[in-house]
């Protein structure tokens, strides 16, 4: 069941133009019989972060922490970091 769910998520993201290095890593891990669910969660957050970075708006200036884009990136990075720390 999980393998089909992961495959569907990967296919959907590719269909939406979400191709990135982290997606390839996520797919490879998801196909393993002894997959690491914690690693998959971190990789999925990385997929989201990389895709958000690809969609950086033109009006965003690096260092503008109040911009919605910067807040989104910071949120994902913080969530990913917190998850990694919790798993240690």
QUIQUI-V18980 format. One record per pair of residues at least 4 apart in sequence whose C-alpha atoms are under 6 Angstrom apart, sorted by the first residue. I is the first residue (numbers start at 1). J is the second residue. Records with the same first field share a line. If there is no record, write none. Layout:
I: J  J
//
This chain:
13: 18
14: 18  19
22: 47
23: 47
26: 43
29: 35
30: 35
40: 44
65: 70
74: 78
78: 82
//
